[in-house]
Amino acid sequence: MRASRWIVALAGAAALGGAVPADEQGTLPLDRITLPEGFRIEVLARVPSARAMAWGSAGTLFVGSTNGVVHAVSFPPGGTPVVRPVARGLREPAGVAFRDGALYVSAVSRILRFDGIERRLDDPPAPVVVSERFPSDGHHGRKFIAFGPDGKLYVPVGAPCNICEPDPDRYANIGRMNPDGSGFEIVARGVRNSVGFDWHPRTKELWFTDNGRDWLGDDAPPCELNRVAQAGQHFGYPYCHGGTIRDPDYGARRACSEFVAPAQNLGPHVAPLGMRFYSGTQFPADYREQVFVAEHGSWNRTRKIGYRVSLVRLDAQGKAMRYETFAEGWLQGESAWGRPADVLVAPDGALLVSDDYAGAIYRIRYAR
């Protein structure tokens, strides 16, 4: 979808929350969200349990979920975005990807494909099973998926536990396969639970978020942002966390020096999910090729943390320099009204943020 078409489609939806009327969940308190000077946030659409997002070639925004439904958001010129369910009754269809006119959906143990989907939003086709090779475990079973620069579909498999030593060829890895499901291979090992990844715009290296283990206290271990320099690298789980913390149960078996250290340690228990390099030009120049991370938020920390969109700043060589907050306010004290789940750059350079708790897609743009 070209940026000009996107801008025309949203011409009637520029006001705060004006994209889609509030549903039974009520109006969202976006006045509580704080952003850097010059940025503003608005509701683009209300999508229940919204998780990962992907663009179709004709400008449709596809949104996975945790409630069995995949939605399509279309943008009629000058009108209100239209939200349609295009798949129902799936098991945790959190991940979506698009290639050659087809929508790919993760459903825990299966990868499904919906051919010609953008021509059939009101009469979706039956899914084709691409692969059933993945574990059926519900623990860390939700899968973010995306096509890489090599044309292959990347699929993570989380550990089936908080901390354990599972079969390394089956769990705790990120793999890739051909669009038809053949040729599967593992590209990253020792990955506890990645629910978001992207490729550097220039180097084409894979970067991914990883959720740290629980029950080592409020402040350890950190969650991680990792960089894959070559296929097959090991990132530490379950032996080492954050590059330096030996696991009390498994750390004696292997030294931290054996593994690839994180590109950037994130906050402890912030639960980083979707991450993207900023590839647009609508934001100021110092945001280009920087990493936005959706932090879903802690679930068992004494004081909650996360519930925000963070920013990892890289230098010209692509090395992480600084970790900072970009958007926050979904957490008020110890009470959260929203939980960011994914981020995605729009055709006009705005940043979209999905929220599975409030059931919304937000649009963040820079107001010059």
VEXLUM-276037 format. One line per field, with one value per residue (C-alpha): x, y, z negated; residue in one letter; residue number from 1. Coordinates in Angstrom, 3 decimals, m for minus. Layout:
! residues N
u = (X|...)
v = (Y|...)
w = (Z|...)
r = (a|...)
k = (NUM|...)
END
This chain:
! residues 368
u = (0.000|1.476|1.758|m0.497|m3.331|m2.868|m3.066|m6.217|m7.834|m7.283|m8.300|m11.547|m9.945|m7.339|m8.973|m7.992|m9.795|m11.700|m10.733|m13.289|m16.028|m15.428|m17.074|m18.399|m14.981|m15.536|m13.336|m9.643|m7.782|m5.111|m4.541|m2.566|m0.009|3.196|5.373|8.422|7.676|6.037|4.410|0.727|m1.246|m4.726|m6.896|m6.775|m9.151|m10.646|m9.543|m10.246|m7.165|m4.931|m1.454|0.953|0.356|1.312|0.597|m1.002|0.177|m3.092|m2.907|m4.879|m3.668|m3.908|m4.012|m3.545|m5.107|m5.265|m9.013|m9.083|m9.881|m7.739|m8.916|m8.382|m8.483|m9.122|m9.018|m11.616|m10.512|m11.636|m13.698|m13.524|m11.314|m13.340|m12.522|m13.504|m12.842|m11.189|m10.576|m12.267|m11.892|m8.100|m5.859|m3.980|m3.518|m1.163|1.182|0.485|2.681|1.971|3.607|2.558|m1.073|m1.442|m1.877|0.118|m1.156|0.454|m1.818|0.530|1.479|0.430|1.167|m1.839|m2.135|m5.115|m4.651|m5.878|m7.149|m7.308|m9.741|m11.959|m12.160|m15.945|m15.755|m12.417|m10.986|m10.481|m6.962|m4.248|m2.004|1.597|3.178|2.186|5.728|5.630|4.931|1.385|2.471|0.397|3.213|4.925|2.933|1.973|4.173|5.178|6.000|7.527|9.183|12.846|14.880|15.782|12.128|11.850|9.226|10.756|8.987|10.053|9.373|9.449|10.563|7.651|8.356|9.701|13.124|14.103|16.516|14.277|15.208|17.220|16.092|12.451|12.227|13.824|14.853|13.994|13.740|13.009|11.430|10.394|6.919|5.585|6.842|9.849|13.509|13.170|16.371|17.226|18.894|19.066|19.243|18.982|16.002|13.558|10.563|10.812|7.551|9.012|11.826|12.891|15.840|18.192|17.330|20.956|22.792|19.754|20.785|18.025|17.282|14.802|13.325|13.509|11.557|13.687|12.854|10.708|11.310|14.814|13.510|12.049|15.203|16.696|17.159|16.776|14.725|16.792|17.188|19.475|21.313|22.033|25.357|25.353|22.926|23.092|24.323|23.276|21.898|22.205|18.907|18.621|22.228|22.857|20.647|21.446|24.945|26.339|23.816|24.360|21.103|20.909|19.517|21.416|24.268|26.861|26.604|27.880|29.669|28.168|31.234|30.024|27.025|26.184|25.524|22.460|22.794|20.883|19.553|16.015|14.144|13.583|10.233|9.070|7.931|9.140|6.999|6.968|9.986|10.698|13.374|11.957|12.082|9.944|10.707|7.750|9.608|12.652|15.883|17.378|14.684|15.596|16.933|16.309|14.509|11.011|9.930|6.424|6.769|3.712|4.443|5.273|2.800|4.361|6.778|6.143|5.847|4.703|7.081|6.795|3.371|5.062|6.842|10.578|13.326|16.799|19.096|21.854|24.993|26.014|27.622|24.403|25.593|23.102|23.965|20.953|17.629|14.892|11.127|9.291|5.598|4.161|0.968|m0.839|0.279|m1.071|0.478|m0.144|m3.181|m2.874|m5.529|m3.548|m0.657|1.361|1.855|3.361|4.682|4.609|5.639|2.764|3.183|3.237|5.889|3.570|4.111|1.245|0.968|m1.341|m2.837|m4.354|m5.670|m7.585|m8.369|m6.959|m4.544|m2.956|m1.277|1.650|2.826|5.055|3.146|5.561)
v = (0.000|3.338|6.073|8.382|5.839|5.344|9.104|9.475|6.511|8.132|11.636|11.312|9.657|12.143|13.102|11.315|7.997|8.918|5.921|3.546|4.396|3.035|m0.325|m1.890|m1.491|2.252|5.183|4.637|7.180|8.135|11.414|9.322|8.269|10.309|10.585|12.617|16.173|16.445|12.992|12.164|8.939|8.017|4.924|3.511|0.566|m1.583|m5.204|m7.658|m9.367|m7.802|m9.292|m9.448|m7.335|m7.673|m5.690|m7.223|m6.158|m4.292|m2.316|m4.564|m4.715|m8.277|m8.746|m11.969|m12.551|m14.708|m15.395|m17.670|m14.953|m13.281|m9.848|m7.769|m3.973|m2.238|1.469|2.837|6.206|9.016|6.675|4.848|1.742|m1.472|m4.428|m7.924|m11.394|m13.522|m16.660|m18.080|m21.028|m21.259|m22.114|m18.997|m17.450|m14.786|m14.589|m13.363|m12.927|m12.129|m13.234|m13.601|m12.754|m15.225|m14.722|m17.084|m17.668|m19.450|m21.689|m23.199|m26.493|m25.495|m22.886|m22.160|m20.285|m18.338|m17.868|m14.787|m13.386|m9.692|m10.454|m12.381|m10.435|m10.906|m14.570|m15.883|m19.069|m22.274|m22.532|m24.688|m26.462|m25.462|m27.312|m29.336|m29.968|m27.745|m28.798|m28.583|m27.341|m24.431|m23.068|m20.445|m21.838|m18.517|m17.839|m14.606|m15.347|m13.276|m13.648|m12.748|m11.080|m14.597|m15.344|m17.928|m17.997|m17.686|m19.487|m19.532|m22.364|m21.363|m23.524|m25.621|m24.406|m21.553|m23.159|m26.600|m28.269|m29.320|m31.065|m28.324|m29.480|m29.186|m26.251|m22.920|m21.926|m19.870|m21.776|m20.989|m22.864|m22.433|m20.932|m24.436|m25.763|m27.644|m27.210|m26.416|m25.428|m23.802|m20.392|m19.489|m21.726|m21.083|m18.761|m19.097|m17.397|m14.958|m13.268|m10.693|m10.245|m8.153|m7.686|m4.734|m2.640|m2.493|m5.537|m7.873|m9.469|m10.997|m9.317|m10.735|m10.151|m12.858|m13.116|m13.861|m16.608|m16.105|m16.619|m15.226|m12.116|m8.796|m7.472|m10.486|m11.679|m9.011|m9.642|m9.384|m7.944|m10.217|m10.071|m13.105|m12.654|m16.176|m19.073|m21.582|m19.283|m20.113|m17.361|m19.015|m20.519|m22.334|m21.971|m18.245|m15.137|m11.591|m12.608|m12.849|m14.511|m18.243|m20.066|m21.566|m24.840|m25.295|m22.771|m25.197|m27.245|m24.549|m21.205|m17.892|m17.327|m20.102|m18.097|m14.955|m12.070|m9.857|m6.857|m4.996|m6.107|m4.864|m4.389|m7.411|m9.080|m6.351|m9.141|m7.753|m9.002|m7.343|m5.330|m3.495|m1.345|2.030|2.057|5.131|8.793|10.404|10.466|12.719|11.440|10.261|7.558|5.896|2.333|2.416|m0.424|m0.062|m2.741|m3.471|m4.342|m6.318|m5.929|m8.071|m10.519|m11.511|m8.760|m7.085|m3.747|m3.898|m2.887|m2.598|m1.840|0.582|0.986|1.268|2.341|0.863|3.336|2.030|3.738|3.942|0.507|m1.034|m1.437|m0.801|2.359|3.223|1.796|4.313|4.707|6.020|5.733|4.988|5.472|2.173|1.420|3.806|2.997|m0.736|m0.745|m1.332|m0.430|m1.592|m3.875|m3.228|m6.450|m5.538|m2.579|m2.072|0.766|2.058|3.045|6.743|6.206|6.271|3.592|1.215|m0.426|m3.349|m3.817|m7.199|m6.051|m2.960|m4.512|m1.712|m0.682|2.709|5.028|7.165|9.921|12.918|16.218|18.695)
w = (0.000|1.019|m1.584|0.455|0.412|m3.327|m3.970|m1.855|m3.601|m6.990|m6.001|m7.925|m10.941|m12.101|m15.393|m18.572|m18.626|m15.462|m13.335|m14.798|m17.289|m20.773|m21.335|m24.518|m26.142|m26.239|m25.318|m25.929|m28.114|m25.600|m27.401|m29.919|m27.315|m27.376|m24.278|m23.245|m22.233|m18.826|m18.811|m19.183|m19.551|m18.334|m18.038|m14.534|m15.103|m17.839|m17.421|m20.277|m21.741|m19.062|m18.821|m15.842|m12.735|m9.067|m5.905|m2.825|0.613|1.298|m1.952|m4.311|m7.903|m9.234|m12.996|m14.944|m18.348|m21.441|m21.115|m18.070|m15.509|m12.842|m11.717|m8.601|m8.780|m5.459|m4.705|m2.280|m0.840|m3.120|m5.275|m8.577|m8.717|m8.461|m10.734|m9.550|m10.945|m8.255|m10.331|m13.421|m15.755|m15.545|m18.463|m19.614|m16.144|m17.459|m14.476|m10.948|m7.863|m4.231|m0.972|2.685|2.025|m0.854|m4.587|m6.829|m10.371|m13.315|m15.386|m18.018|m16.329|m12.815|m10.187|m7.974|m4.681|m3.300|0.449|2.305|m0.971|m0.021|2.789|0.375|m2.856|m3.005|m1.966|m3.255|m1.745|m3.723|m5.135|m3.635|m6.146|m5.448|m8.364|m11.419|m12.620|m15.693|m19.322|m20.656|m24.110|m25.342|m27.517|m25.304|m22.394|m20.771|m17.780|m16.074|m12.416|m9.614|m6.235|m6.135|m3.385|m2.198|m1.393|m4.158|m6.913|m10.376|m13.238|m16.917|m19.361|m23.026|m25.937|m27.288|m30.833|m32.902|m33.218|m31.971|m29.552|m26.659|m23.418|m21.653|m18.225|m19.268|m21.679|m22.660|m19.162|m16.094|m12.826|m9.206|m6.332|m2.731|m2.119|m1.394|m4.748|m3.404|m4.238|m7.941|m9.756|m13.081|m12.956|m16.681|m19.754|m23.483|m23.019|m25.925|m24.314|m21.435|m20.405|m18.059|m15.543|m12.585|m10.205|m10.175|m7.086|m5.880|m7.246|m6.981|m10.283|m12.391|m15.735|m18.259|m21.685|m24.356|m27.593|m30.654|m33.127|m36.242|m39.963|m40.340|m42.074|m41.012|m39.403|m37.650|m35.062|m32.382|m29.286|m26.131|m22.649|m20.637|m17.323|m15.140|m13.338|m11.874|m11.767|m14.595|m17.357|m20.945|m23.198|m26.592|m27.732|m30.145|m31.323|m31.257|m31.327|m30.253|m29.210|m32.757|m35.113|m35.560|m36.145|m39.681|m38.315|m35.052|m35.066|m36.384|m33.195|m30.809|m31.210|m30.106|m27.929|m25.605|m24.446|m22.498|m24.885|m24.310|m22.041|m24.762|m28.124|m28.710|m31.986|m34.248|m33.485|m31.085|m28.694|m25.339|m22.472|m19.028|m17.852|m14.592|m13.082|m12.180|m8.383|m7.695|m7.209|m8.996|m12.352|m12.814|m11.275|m14.564|m14.822|m11.522|m11.795|m15.567|m17.374|m18.824|m21.312|m22.623|m26.308|m27.359|m31.062|m34.066|m35.570|m38.910|m39.864|m43.240|m41.446|m37.839|m35.062|m31.281|m29.764|m27.361|m24.048|m24.488|m22.131|m21.703|m20.005|m17.751|m16.493|m12.841|m13.056|m14.376|m17.964|m20.771|m22.704|m24.842|m26.080|m26.794|m27.089|m24.034|m25.014|m28.436|m30.429|m29.924|m33.491|m36.143|m39.494|m39.827|m37.564|m33.809|m31.253|m28.223|m27.225|m24.037|m22.070|m18.688|m16.723|m12.957|m10.648|m8.483|m4.812|m5.724|m8.413|m11.426|m14.072|m14.825|m18.244|m19.003|m22.468|m23.324|m26.711|m25.578|m22.191|m20.060|m17.340|m18.015|m15.529|m16.696|m14.388|m14.500|m14.251|m12.683)
r = (m|r|a|s|r|w|i|v|a|l|a|g|a|a|a|l|g|g|a|v|p|a|d|e|q|g|t|l|p|l|d|r|i|t|l|p|e|g|f|r|i|e|v|l|a|r|v|p|s|a|r|a|m|a|w|g|s|a|g|t|l|f|v|g|s|t|n|g|v|v|h|a|v|s|f|p|p|g|g|t|p|v|v|r|p|v|a|r|g|l|r|e|p|a|g|v|a|f|r|d|g|a|l|y|v|s|a|v|s|r|i|l|r|f|d|g|i|e|r|r|l|d|d|p|p|a|p|v|v|v|s|e|r|f|p|s|d|g|h|h|g|r|k|f|i|a|f|g|p|d|g|k|l|y|v|p|v|g|a|p|c|n|i|c|e|p|d|p|d|r|y|a|n|i|g|r|m|n|p|d|g|s|g|f|e|i|v|a|r|g|v|r|n|s|v|g|f|d|w|h|p|r|t|k|e|l|w|f|t|d|n|g|r|d|w|l|g|d|d|a|p|p|c|e|l|n|r|v|a|q|a|g|q|h|f|g|y|p|y|c|h|g|g|t|i|r|d|p|d|y|g|a|r|r|a|c|s|e|f|v|a|p|a|q|n|l|g|p|h|v|a|p|l|g|m|r|f|y|s|g|t|q|f|p|a|d|y|r|e|q|v|f|v|a|e|h|g|s|w|n|r|t|r|k|i|g|y|r|v|s|l|v|r|l|d|a|q|g|k|a|m|r|y|e|t|f|a|e|g|w|l|q|g|e|s|a|w|g|r|p|a|d|v|l|v|a|p|d|g|a|l|l|v|s|d|d|y|a|g|a|i|y|r|i|r|y|a|r)
k = (1|2|3|4|5|6|7|8|9|10|11|12|13|14|15|16|17|18|19|20|21|22|23|24|25|26|27|28|29|30|31|32|33|34|35|36|37|38|39|40|41|42|43|44|45|46|47|48|49|50|51|52|53|54|55|56|57|58|59|60|61|62|63|64|65|66|67|68|69|70|71|72|73|74|75|76|77|78|79|80|81|82|83|84|85|86|87|88|89|90|91|92|93|94|95|96|97|98|99|100|101|102|103|104|105|106|107|108|109|110|111|112|113|114|115|116|117|118|119|120|121|122|123|124|125|126|127|128|129|130|131|132|133|134|135|136|137|138|139|140|141|142|143|144|145|146|147|148|149|150|151|152|153|154|155|156|157|158|159|160|161|162|163|164|165|166|167|168|169|170|171|172|173|174|175|176|177|178|179|180|181|182|183|184|185|186|187|188|189|190|191|192|193|194|195|196|197|198|199|200|201|202|203|204|205|206|207|208|209|210|211|212|213|214|215|216|217|218|219|220|221|222|223|224|225|226|227|228|229|230|231|232|233|234|235|236|237|238|239|240|241|242|243|244|245|246|247|248|249|250|251|252|253|254|255|256|257|258|259|260|261|262|263|264|265|266|267|268|269|270|271|272|273|274|275|276|277|278|279|280|281|282|283|284|285|286|287|288|289|290|291|292|293|294|295|296|297|298|299|300|301|302|303|304|305|306|307|308|309|310|311|312|313|314|315|316|317|318|319|320|321|322|323|324|325|326|327|328|329|330|331|332|333|334|335|336|337|338|339|340|341|342|343|344|345|346|347|348|349|350|351|352|353|354|355|356|357|358|359|360|361|362|363|364|365|366|367|368)
END
